[in-house]
Every structure is written in structure tokens, then in C-alpha cells.
Amino acid sequence: MNIGKVTGNIVSSHKYPGFTGTKLMLLQPVDSMYKNAGNIIIATDSVGAGNGEYVIYITSSEACIPFVDVVKYIPTDATIVGIIDKIDIMQES
């Protein structure tokens, strides 16, 4: 799992039928200190995330798992699976 910040959404009038009813979001990967950690990616949204929110996302073949009840397969490389409220960094003693 990874952390990212939603930076926008994508509006598409024509897309793969499996994406019907699914939001496509622009996502900036970040590290645990909320600093940018890579290039912006496109992610499907399975939790209703909004612009500016920090989220948890999954990648690779696992990214289609949240949609298996809706369609058998959705061609996505990243899916938002959680909205972050707070990150607590544990300090070693």
C-alpha cells in the first residue's frame, strides 16, 4: 500500500465499459511526511475520495480487486482504497 494526495479528477465521455460509475482521480504519491514522492498517476477511486485528501492506494494487479463485485476485471494500475485522517510516526527510544 502507498500514500498519495488527490490533486484532481479526470472527466471522460468515452471509456472502457468496466469504468462506468467509477471516478478516475489524479494522484500525487507522497511519503509518510507528506512530501512528493514520484510522478502524478491516474487511480480509480473505490472509496469516494475528494480533491486535496490524502489517501491509501494499491497498485499492480491487486488494484482491480475492489471492483470484482461490479465487473470481473477492470484495467487499472492503481486504486484508492482508503482516506487518511492522520499519520502518527512512532519514535524509536
DSSP file (Angstrom, degrees, kcal/mol; ACC not computed):
  #  RESIDUE AA STRUCTURE BP1 BP2  ACC     N-H-->O    O-->H-N    N-H-->O    O-->H-N    TCO  KAPPA ALPHA  PHI   PSI    X-CA   Y-CA   Z-CA
    1    1 A M              0   0    0      0, 0.0     2,-0.3     0, 0.0    57,-0.2   0.000 360.0 360.0 360.0 152.5    0.0    0.0    0.0
    2    2 A N  E     -A   57   0A   0     55,-2.6    55,-2.3    29,-0.0     2,-0.4  -0.841 360.0-122.5-132.7 165.2    1.1    3.6   -0.7
    3    3 A I  E     +AB  56  30A   0     27,-0.6    27,-2.3    -2,-0.3     2,-0.3  -0.905  36.1 160.6-111.4 140.9    0.2    7.1    0.3
    4    4 A G  E     -AB  55  29A   0     51,-2.2    51,-3.2    -2,-0.4     2,-0.5  -0.959  34.0-125.2-150.6 168.1   -0.9    9.8   -2.1
    5    5 A K  E     -AB  54  28A   0     23,-2.3    23,-3.0    -2,-0.3     2,-0.4  -0.981  27.6-124.9-119.5 128.5   -2.7   13.1   -2.3
    6    6 A V  E     + B   0  27A   0     47,-2.7    46,-2.6    -2,-0.5    21,-0.2  -0.587  32.0 173.6 -71.7 124.7   -5.7   13.6   -4.7
    7    7 A T  E     -     0   0A   0     19,-2.5     2,-0.3    -2,-0.4    20,-0.2   0.422  57.7 -35.8-114.4  -2.0   -4.8   16.5   -6.9
    8    8 A G  E     - B   0  26A   0     18,-1.0    18,-2.9    42,-0.1    -1,-0.3  -0.960  57.2-103.6 167.0 179.5   -7.7   16.4   -9.4
    9    9 A N  E     - B   0  25A   0     -2,-0.3     2,-0.5    16,-0.3    16,-0.3  -0.869  21.6-127.0-129.3 166.4  -10.1   14.2  -11.3
   10   10 A I  E     - B   0  24A   0     14,-2.9    14,-0.6    -2,-0.3     2,-0.5  -0.951  13.6-156.5-116.7 129.3  -10.5   13.1  -14.9
   11   11 A V        +     0   0    0     -2,-0.5     2,-0.4    12,-0.1    12,-0.0  -0.917  17.5 176.3-105.2 128.1  -13.7   13.5  -16.9
   12   12 A S        -     0   0    0     -2,-0.5     3,-0.1     1,-0.1    -2,-0.0  -0.984  24.2-168.8-137.6 123.5  -14.0   11.1  -19.8
   13   13 A S  S    S+     0   0    0     -2,-0.4     2,-0.4     1,-0.2    -1,-0.1   0.745  85.3  38.9 -82.5 -23.0  -17.0   10.8  -22.1
   14   14 A H  S    S+     0   0    0      2,-0.0     2,-0.3     0, 0.0    -1,-0.2  -0.990  76.0 137.5-129.3 124.3  -15.8    7.6  -23.7
   15   15 A K        -     0   0    0     -2,-0.4     5,-0.1    -3,-0.1    -3,-0.0  -0.960  59.6 -60.2-155.4 170.3  -14.1    4.9  -21.7
   16   16 A Y    >   -     0   0    0     -2,-0.3     3,-2.4     1,-0.1     4,-0.2  -0.303  52.2-121.3 -54.6 134.7  -13.9    1.2  -21.1
   17   17 A P  G >  S+     0   0    0      0, 0.0     3,-1.7     0, 0.0    -1,-0.1   0.785 109.1  66.2 -55.1 -30.3  -17.3   -0.1  -20.1
   18   18 A G  G 3  S+     0   0    0      1,-0.3    -2,-0.1    55,-0.1    53,-0.0   0.708  93.6  61.3 -64.4 -19.0  -15.9   -1.5  -16.8
   19   19 A F  G X  S+     0   0    0     -3,-2.4     3,-2.7     2,-0.1    -1,-0.3   0.493  72.3 129.3 -85.4  -3.4  -15.2    2.1  -15.7
   20   20 A T  T <  S+     0   0    0     -3,-1.7     3,-0.1     1,-0.3    -4,-0.0  -0.308  82.0   9.2 -55.7 126.8  -18.9    3.1  -15.8
   21   21 A G  T 3  S+     0   0    0      1,-0.3     2,-0.4    -2,-0.0    -1,-0.3   0.482 104.7 117.9  81.0   3.5  -19.7    4.7  -12.5
   22   22 A T    <   -     0   0    0     -3,-2.7     2,-0.3    22,-0.0    -1,-0.3  -0.875  60.4-132.9-107.4 134.5  -16.1    4.8  -11.4
   23   23 A K  E     - C   0  45A   0     22,-0.6    22,-1.8    -2,-0.4     2,-0.5  -0.643  11.1-149.9 -82.7 140.3  -14.2    8.0  -10.7
   24   24 A L  E     -BC  10  44A   0    -14,-0.6   -14,-2.9    -2,-0.3     2,-0.3  -0.960  21.5-169.4-108.6 123.9  -10.7    8.5  -12.2
   25   25 A M  E     -BC   9  43A   0     18,-3.3    18,-2.7    -2,-0.5     2,-0.5  -0.837  25.6-124.5-117.8 149.5   -8.5   10.7  -10.0
   26   26 A L  E     -BC   8  42A   0    -18,-2.9   -19,-2.5    -2,-0.3   -18,-1.0  -0.803  35.8-166.6 -86.4 132.4   -5.1   12.3  -10.4
   27   27 A L  E     -BC   6  41A   0     14,-3.0    14,-2.8    -2,-0.5   -21,-0.2  -0.980  18.1-155.7-132.6 124.4   -2.9   11.2   -7.5
   28   28 A Q  E     -B    5   0A   0    -23,-3.0   -23,-2.3    -2,-0.4    12,-0.2  -0.873  25.2-133.2 -95.9 111.3    0.4   12.6   -6.3
   29   29 A P  E     -B    4   0A   0      0, 0.0     8,-3.0     0, 0.0     2,-0.3  -0.392  31.6-178.1 -61.5 140.4    2.4    9.9   -4.5
   30   30 A V  E     -BD   3  36A   0    -27,-2.3   -27,-0.6     6,-0.3     6,-0.2  -0.901  22.5-120.7-135.0 164.0    3.8   11.1   -1.2
   31   31 A D    >   -     0   0    0      4,-2.1     3,-2.1    -2,-0.3     6,-0.1  -0.308  48.5 -82.9 -93.4-174.7    6.0    9.8    1.6
   32   32 A S  T 3  S+     0   0    0      1,-0.3    55,-0.1     2,-0.1    -1,-0.0   0.625 131.4  55.8 -68.5 -11.5    5.0    9.5    5.3
   33   33 A M  T 3  S-     0   0    0      2,-0.1    -1,-0.3     3,-0.0     3,-0.1   0.213 119.4-111.0-100.5  12.9    6.0   13.1    5.8
   34   34 A Y  S <  S+     0   0    0     -3,-2.1     2,-0.3     1,-0.2    -2,-0.1   0.700  71.1 142.1  65.2  24.2    3.6   14.2    3.0
   35   35 A K        -     0   0    0      1,-0.1    -4,-2.1     2,-0.0    -1,-0.2  -0.759  63.4 -91.5 -93.7 142.6    6.4   15.2    0.7
   36   36 A N  B     -D   30   0A   0     -2,-0.3    -6,-0.3    -6,-0.2    -1,-0.1  -0.205  42.2-177.2 -52.8 137.1    6.0   14.4   -3.1
   37   37 A A        -     0   0    0     -8,-3.0     2,-0.2     1,-0.2    -7,-0.1  -0.373  54.0 -27.3-138.1  56.4    7.5   11.0   -3.9
   38   38 A G  S    S-     0   0    0     -9,-0.1    -1,-0.2   -10,-0.0     2,-0.1  -0.762  88.5 -35.9 130.8-176.1    7.2   10.5   -7.6
   39   39 A N        -     0   0    0     -2,-0.2     2,-0.1     1,-0.1    -2,-0.1  -0.447  66.0 -92.9 -82.1 153.5    5.1   11.5  -10.7
   40   40 A I        -     0   0    0    -12,-0.2     2,-0.3    -2,-0.1   -12,-0.2  -0.400  47.7-167.6 -62.6 138.9    1.4   12.0  -10.7
   41   41 A I  E     -C   27   0A   0    -14,-2.8   -14,-3.0    -2,-0.1     2,-0.5  -0.792  22.9-113.4-123.5 167.6   -0.6    8.9  -11.6
   42   42 A I  E     -C   26   0A   0     -2,-0.3     2,-0.4   -16,-0.2    35,-0.3  -0.899  38.1-179.7-101.3 131.7   -4.2    8.1  -12.5
   43   43 A A  E     -C   25   0A   0    -18,-2.7   -18,-3.3    -2,-0.5    36,-0.2  -0.979  27.3-125.3-132.2 144.6   -6.1    6.0  -10.0
   44   44 A T  E     -Ce  24  79A   0     34,-2.5    36,-3.1    -2,-0.4     2,-0.5  -0.572  29.9-130.8 -78.8 153.9   -9.6    4.6   -9.8
   45   45 A D  E     +Ce  23  80A   0    -22,-1.8   -22,-0.6    34,-0.2    36,-0.1  -0.933  32.3 168.2-115.0 119.4  -11.5    5.6   -6.7
   46   46 A S  S    S+     0   0    0     34,-1.8    -1,-0.1    -2,-0.5    35,-0.1   0.400  78.6  44.2-105.7   1.4  -13.3    2.9   -4.6
   47   47 A V  S    S-     0   0    0     33,-0.2    -1,-0.1    35,-0.1    34,-0.1   0.450 108.7-103.3-127.0  -2.4  -14.0    5.0   -1.5
   48   48 A G        -     0   0    0      1,-0.1    -3,-0.0    32,-0.1    35,-0.0   0.870  51.3-178.3  81.7  38.0  -15.2    8.4   -2.7
   49   49 A A        -     0   0    0     31,-0.1     2,-0.2     1,-0.1    -1,-0.1  -0.311  11.5-144.6 -68.6 153.7  -12.1   10.4   -2.1
   50   50 A G    >   -     0   0    0      1,-0.1     3,-1.9     4,-0.1   -44,-0.3  -0.737  30.5 -72.3-118.7 167.8  -12.1   14.1   -2.8
   51   51 A N  T 3  S+     0   0    0      1,-0.3   -44,-0.2    -2,-0.2     3,-0.1  -0.320 117.2  18.2 -59.5 133.4   -9.7   16.7   -4.1
   52   52 A G  T 3  S+     0   0    0    -46,-2.6    -1,-0.3     1,-0.3     2,-0.2   0.299  93.5 128.7  89.1  -8.3   -6.9   17.5   -1.6
   53   53 A E    <   -     0   0    0     -3,-1.9   -47,-2.7   -48,-0.1     2,-0.4  -0.530  58.7-127.0 -82.2 147.3   -7.4   14.4    0.5
   54   54 A Y  E     -A    5   0A   0     30,-0.4    30,-2.8   -49,-0.2     2,-0.3  -0.781  39.0-179.2 -89.3 136.8   -4.6   12.1    1.5
   55   55 A V  E     -AF   4  83A   0    -51,-3.2   -51,-2.2    -2,-0.4     2,-0.5  -0.849  32.2-120.5-135.8 164.5   -5.4    8.5    0.6
   56   56 A I  E     -AF   3  82A   0     26,-2.6    25,-2.7    -2,-0.3    26,-1.3  -0.920  37.7-178.5-102.2 133.5   -4.1    5.0    0.7
   57   57 A Y  E     -AF   2  80A   0    -55,-2.3   -55,-2.6    -2,-0.5     2,-0.3  -0.964  17.9-147.1-135.2 154.8   -3.8    3.3   -2.7
   58   58 A I  E     - F   0  79A   0     21,-2.5    21,-2.3    -2,-0.3     2,-0.2  -0.831  16.6-163.0-115.2 156.0   -2.8    0.0   -4.1
   59   59 A T  E >   + F   0  78A   0     -2,-0.3     3,-0.7    19,-0.2    19,-0.2  -0.728  43.4  33.3-129.7 177.8   -1.1   -0.8   -7.3
   60   60 A S  G >  S-     0   0    0     17,-1.4     3,-1.7    -2,-0.2     4,-0.2  -0.271 116.2 -26.1  72.6-155.9   -0.4   -3.6   -9.8
   61   61 A S  G >  S+     0   0    0      1,-0.3     3,-1.1     2,-0.2     4,-0.2   0.750 132.0  67.3 -66.0 -22.6   -2.8   -6.5  -10.4
   62   62 A E  G X  S+     0   0    0     -3,-0.7     3,-1.4     1,-0.2    -1,-0.3   0.687  80.1  81.2 -68.6 -17.3   -4.3   -6.1   -6.9
   63   63 A A  G <  S+     0   0    0     -3,-1.7    -1,-0.2     1,-0.3    -2,-0.2   0.730  88.1  53.6 -63.6 -22.1   -5.7   -2.7   -8.0
   64   64 A C  G X  S+     0   0    0     -3,-1.1     3,-1.7    -4,-0.2    -1,-0.3   0.630  84.4  88.9 -86.9 -12.4   -8.7   -4.4   -9.7
   65   65 A I  G X  S+     0   0    0     -3,-1.4     3,-1.7     1,-0.3     4,-0.3   0.856  77.9  60.4 -57.3 -41.7   -9.7   -6.4   -6.6
   66   66 A P  G 3  S+     0   0    0      0, 0.0    -1,-0.3     0, 0.0     3,-0.2   0.673 107.6  48.5 -62.0 -11.8  -12.1   -3.7   -5.1
   67   67 A F  G X> S+     0   0    0     -3,-1.7     4,-2.5     1,-0.1     3,-1.1   0.340  75.0 103.8-108.7   6.2  -14.2   -3.9   -8.2
   68   68 A V  T <4 S+     0   0    0     -3,-1.7    -1,-0.1     1,-0.3    -3,-0.1   0.769  80.1  55.6 -65.1 -24.2  -14.6   -7.7   -8.6
   69   69 A D  T 34 S+     0   0    0     -4,-0.3    -1,-0.3    -3,-0.2     3,-0.1   0.774 114.1  40.9 -73.7 -25.1  -18.2   -7.5   -7.3
   70   70 A V  T <4 S-     0   0    0     -3,-1.1     2,-0.3     1,-0.3    -2,-0.2   0.919 133.0  -3.5 -87.8 -51.1  -19.1   -4.9  -10.0
   71   71 A V     <  -     0   0    0     -4,-2.5    -1,-0.3     1,-0.1     3,-0.2  -0.922  67.8-116.3-137.8 161.7  -17.2   -6.4  -13.0
   72   72 A K  S    S+     0   0    0     -2,-0.3     2,-0.3     1,-0.3    -1,-0.1   0.894  97.9   4.9 -67.8 -39.1  -14.9   -9.4  -13.5
   73   73 A Y        -     0   0    0     -6,-0.1    -1,-0.3    -3,-0.1   -55,-0.1  -0.992  57.5-168.5-149.6 136.1  -11.9   -7.3  -14.4
   74   74 A I        -     0   0    0     -2,-0.3     2,-1.9    -3,-0.2    -7,-0.1  -0.997  29.4-127.2-124.7 126.9  -11.2   -3.6  -14.6
   75   75 A P        +     0   0    0      0, 0.0     2,-0.4     0, 0.0   -59,-0.1  -0.488  57.4 135.7 -78.4  83.1   -8.0   -2.5  -16.3
   76   76 A T        -     0   0    0     -2,-1.9   -13,-0.2   -16,-0.1   -12,-0.2  -0.964  44.1-163.8-130.3 147.2   -6.4   -0.3  -13.7
   77   77 A D  S    S+     0   0    0     -2,-0.4   -17,-1.4     1,-0.3     2,-0.3   0.558  82.3  28.7-100.9 -13.3   -2.9    0.0  -12.3
   78   78 A A  E     - F   0  59A   0    -19,-0.2   -34,-2.5   -36,-0.2     2,-0.4  -0.989  61.1-175.1-150.7 138.4   -3.8    2.0   -9.1
   79   79 A T  E     -eF  44  58A   0    -21,-2.3   -21,-2.5    -2,-0.3     2,-0.4  -0.998  25.8-128.5-137.3 133.0   -6.9    2.1   -6.9
   80   80 A I  E     +eF  45  57A   0    -36,-3.1   -34,-1.8    -2,-0.4   -23,-0.3  -0.672  32.2 168.2 -76.6 125.9   -7.7    4.4   -3.9
   81   81 A V  E     +     0   0A   0    -25,-2.7     2,-0.3    -2,-0.4   -24,-0.2   0.410  57.2  21.1-121.8  -1.7   -8.8    2.1   -1.0
   82   82 A G  E     - F   0  56A   0    -26,-1.3   -26,-2.6     2,-0.0     2,-0.5  -0.981  60.3-131.8-164.0 153.0   -8.7    4.4    2.0
   83   83 A I  E     - F   0  55A   0     -2,-0.3     2,-0.4   -28,-0.3   -28,-0.3  -0.944  30.1-132.6-109.4 129.0   -8.9    8.1    3.1
   84   84 A I        +     0   0    0    -30,-2.8   -30,-0.4    -2,-0.5     3,-0.1  -0.666  25.4 176.6 -86.7 129.1   -6.2    9.1    5.7
   85   85 A D  S    S-     0   0    0     -2,-0.4     2,-0.3     1,-0.4    -1,-0.2   0.795  70.7 -14.4 -92.6 -38.5   -7.3   11.1    8.7
   86   86 A K        -     0   0    0      2,-0.0     2,-0.5     0, 0.0    -1,-0.4  -0.974  52.1-143.7-164.4 146.8   -4.0   11.2   10.4
   87   87 A I        -     0   0    0     -2,-0.3     2,-0.6    -3,-0.1    -3,-0.0  -0.987  13.8-162.8-118.1 124.5   -0.5    9.6   10.4
   88   88 A D        -     0   0    0     -2,-0.5     2,-0.6     2,-0.0    -2,-0.0  -0.936   9.1-151.1-105.5 120.8    1.3    9.1   13.7
   89   89 A I        -     0   0    0     -2,-0.6     2,-0.4   -57,-0.0    -2,-0.0  -0.817  13.4-138.8 -91.9 121.6    5.1    8.5   13.3
   90   90 A M        -     0   0    0     -2,-0.6     2,-0.4     1,-0.0    -2,-0.0  -0.658  12.4-142.1 -82.1 132.6    6.4    6.3   16.1
   91   91 A Q        -     0   0    0     -2,-0.4     2,-0.2     2,-0.0    -1,-0.0  -0.799  14.6-126.6 -94.5 132.8    9.8    7.4   17.5
   92   92 A E              0   0    0     -2,-0.4    -1,-0.0     1,-0.1     0, 0.0  -0.549 360.0 360.0 -74.9 142.6   12.3    4.7   18.5
   93   93 A S              0   0    0     -2,-0.2    -1,-0.1     0, 0.0    -2,-0.0   0.437 360.0 360.0-104.8 360.0   13.6    5.0   22.0
